[in-house]
Amino acid sequence: MRAMTSEEIRPATAADVPAVKAVTDAAYRRYIERIGVVPVPMEADHAADVAAGKVFVTGDPVVGLVVVETRADHLILDSIAVHPDAHGTGVGRRLLHFVEARARALGLSEVRLYTHAMMWENQKLYPKFGYEVVERRGDGPYDRVHYRKRRD
C-alpha cells in the first residue's frame, strides 16, 4: 500500500472517523462562543457520514476534510474543516477545488453551501472562490448565509 501524499484527497474510511471528529471539532470550536450554539458539523454523525461516502480527507495524519452530499441537480458542501495548525497552507483551497471537481465529475452544474452569518471569515472567503450569496435566512438558532457557485 502506497503512502498518501499531503496533497491527495481521498474518501474517508471507518478508521478515519476519530480524525474526522478531531479535525472538525478543532476547526469549529472557536465559533461556539461567538455564535452562542455548537456548530452543526460538531454534532454530526461522522461515522454515518463516512459510511455513506460523504466524507473526503487530506493529510497523513488528517488535517482537512469536506462533507458533501449529492443532490439531483447540485452538490452540497455540507462542511469543510481544516485543522487550525494547517491554516494558511492551502488545504482549504485544495478542498474547495476538489468539491468543484467532484461536482463536474458527477455532471452537476452547481455547488451550494451555507455558513453562519457570524462566521464572517467565511463570508470573506467564499466570494474569492466564485461563490455568490443566494439568501440569508434563519434555521432554528442558526442565522445562515446561503451561497452557490455555478459551473462555467
N, C-alpha and C positions, 0 to 999 in steps of 0.2 A: 504494500500500500504506500503510495507516494505522499509526502508531506504537503499540506496545503500552504500555498504562498500567502503572504499577508494581503495581497490584492484580490485573492479569489473570494467569490461569494457562492455559497452552496446551500442546498436545503438543510435545515436543521434536523438532527436526529434525536431520539429519546435521550441519548447520552448528553446532549447539549442543553436539556431543559434547565438544569441548575444555573448554567451560564446565562441562558436567556433571561431567567428571572433576575440574576445578579446584575446584569448589564442594564436591563430595563429599570430596575429599582435605582441603580446608581444614576442613571440618566434623568429620571423623573422626580427623584426625591426632593430636589431643590425647589420644585414648584408647589409642594404641599402647603407650605405656609403662605405663599403668595396668592394661590387661588382659593385656599380655605377648604379644600377637599383633596382626597387622594386621587391623583390622575388615573383615569380608566386603565391605561396599559399596566399599571402596577397591580391591578386586581384581576387581570386576565387569567384565564386558564391556559397557562403556557403549554402544559403537556398536551391538552386537546388541540391547541393551535398547531403545535409541531406535528402531532399525529395526522392532522388534516392537511398537511403540506403547505401551510400558510406562512411559515417562518423560514427566513433565509439569513444566514450568519456569515460574518467575515472575521478573520483573525484566528490565530492559534497561539494563545487562548483567544476566545471570542471577545472582540472589542466593539462590535457593532452588529445590528440586526434590523431587519424590516419584517413586518407582518402585513401580508397583502391578502386581499380577498377578491376573487374573480366574480364579476357580475356579467350579465348578458352583453352589455354594451360598454363597460368600463372596468377598470381595475381600481380598487380602493386601497390606498396606502393607509392601513389601519394604525400602524405605529412604526416609528423609526426611532432607534435608540443607539447612541454612541456613548461608550463609557467616558466619563469626564477626563480620564488620563489620556484618551486618544483624541480629544478635541483639537482642532487645528491641523490634523494630519491628513485630511482628505477622505476620511472614512465616510462621513455623511454624504459628501459629493458622489463618491462611488456608489453608495447605496441608492441615492436618488436616480442616478443614471441607470443602475440595474433595474429599478422599478419601471422606468420608462422603456427599457429594452424588453423587459418581460411583457409589458402591455403590447408592444409591437409584435413580439413573437406569438402572442395569443390572438393577434388580429384585432386588438381593441384600440380605439382611436382616442381614448381619454383616460387620464389618471385623476382620481378625486381623493381629497384628503380634507381633514379639518384639524384645527388646533384651538386650544382655549384662547380666548381673547386676551387673557393676562399673560400669555406666553409670548410676549412681544418680540423676543428674539426670532421666533419662527415667522412672525409676520414680516420681518425684515428679510428673512432668508428665502422663503418660498417664491416671492416675485423675482428674485435674482435668477431663479431656475425656470422662469417662464410660467409660473402658476398665477392665475388670476382669481381674485375674490369673486365668489358667486353670491354669497349671502352671509349674514350673521344672524344666528338665532339661538335661543336658549333651548337646552335639553336637560330638564331637571335642574340640578345645581350647576350645570356647565354652560358657560356662555361661549359658543363656538363660532369660529370664523371658518367658513367652507371655501375650499379652493378647487380649481380644476386646471388641468393642462391638457390641451388638445394636441394631437399629433399633427405635425405639418403635412 
